[in-house]
Amino acid sequence: LDSRDLEERVVWRLARCRDYLAGNLTPYFETGVDTVEDAAYRLTRAAISLARSIPLGAQAFVALETVEVLRKHGLKGVYGLLLRKEFLAAADLLCRVLGINKQNWPLSVHELSAAI
């Protein structure tokens, strides 16, 4: 097997040299095409990492979190994020309306939402 492999490598190298001298050498790989989506992905990733390195206010942090979820998961991820926050707000409202507090029933909003 080793002698056959060596023979195939030599034949391959000779064919590559012949093609090079003839001026029609085929590259080993195709060069990648940089699409607009690829550039946008790199740009948003760089902008998010830059924005995370500086102190931000609450509104800017929410906008940054939304952009990051949108970049990672698309619109379905943003919808899930909004529904999760709405659900937690509804569970918190339910706790306040029913008078559930730490003394009566020591459950957090997360535990209550998991129980629902």
C-alpha positions in Angstrom: 0.0 0.0 0.0 2.8 2.4 0.8 4.4 2.0 -2.6 1.1 2.5 -4.3 0.4 5.7 -2.3 3.9 7.0 -3.1 3.3 6.3 -6.8 0.0 8.1 -6.8 1.5 11.1 -5.0 4.4 11.3 -7.6 1.9 11.0 -10.5 -0.2 13.8 -8.9 2.8 16.0 -8.5 3.9 15.4 -12.1 0.4 16.3 -13.3 0.4 19.5 -11.2 3.8 20.5 -12.6 2.7 19.7 -16.2 -0.5 21.9 -15.7 1.6 24.7 -14.1 4.0 24.8 -17.0 1.0 24.7 -19.5 -0.5 27.7 -17.7 -3.8 26.0 -16.6 -3.1 25.0 -13.0 -6.3 24.4 -11.1 -6.2 25.7 -7.6 -6.6 23.3 -4.7 -9.6 25.1 -3.4 -12.1 27.6 -4.7 -11.7 31.1 -3.2 -14.6 32.1 -1.0 -17.1 34.7 -2.1 -17.7 37.4 0.5 -21.4 38.0 0.4 -23.2 41.0 1.8 -24.7 38.7 4.5 -21.2 37.6 5.6 -20.0 41.2 5.8 -23.1 42.3 7.8 -22.6 39.4 10.2 -19.0 40.4 10.8 -20.0 44.0 11.2 -22.8 43.3 13.8 -20.5 40.9 15.7 -17.8 43.6 15.9 -20.3 46.3 16.9 -21.8 44.1 19.6 -18.4 43.3 21.1 -17.4 47.0 20.9 -20.7 48.1 22.6 -20.3 45.5 25.3 -16.8 46.9 26.2 -18.2 50.3 27.1 -20.7 51.2 29.9 -24.3 51.5 28.5 -27.6 52.9 29.8 -30.6 50.7 30.2 -32.2 51.6 26.9 -28.9 51.0 25.0 -28.4 47.7 26.7 -31.9 46.5 25.7 -31.2 47.6 22.1 -27.9 45.8 22.2 -29.5 42.6 23.6 -32.2 42.8 20.9 -29.7 43.2 18.1 -27.6 40.3 19.4 -30.7 38.0 19.7 -31.8 39.1 16.2 -28.3 38.3 14.8 -28.1 34.9 16.5 -31.7 33.6 16.2 -33.5 35.9 13.7 -37.0 37.3 14.3 -38.2 34.1 16.1 -35.6 34.7 18.8 -36.8 38.3 19.3 -40.4 37.1 19.6 -39.3 34.5 22.1 -37.4 37.2 24.1 -40.4 39.5 24.1 -42.8 36.7 25.1 -40.5 35.6 27.9 -40.4 39.1 29.4 -44.2 39.5 29.0 -44.8 36.2 30.7 -42.5 37.1 33.6 -44.3 40.5 33.9 -47.7 38.6 34.0 -46.4 36.2 36.7 -45.2 39.2 38.7 -48.6 40.9 38.4 -50.3 37.7 39.4 -48.2 37.5 42.5 -49.1 41.1 43.5 -52.8 40.6 42.7 -53.1 37.4 44.7 -51.1 38.8 47.6 -48.3 36.2 47.2 -45.2 37.4 48.8 -42.1 35.8 50.4 -43.8 35.3 53.7 -47.0 33.7 52.4 -45.5 31.6 49.6 -41.7 31.8 49.1 -41.6 31.4 45.4 -39.8 33.7 43.0 -41.3 34.9 39.7 -39.2 32.4 37.8 -40.4 29.5 40.1 -44.0 30.7 39.8 -43.8 30.9 36.0 -42.3 27.4 35.9 -45.2 26.1 38.1 -47.7 27.7 35.7 
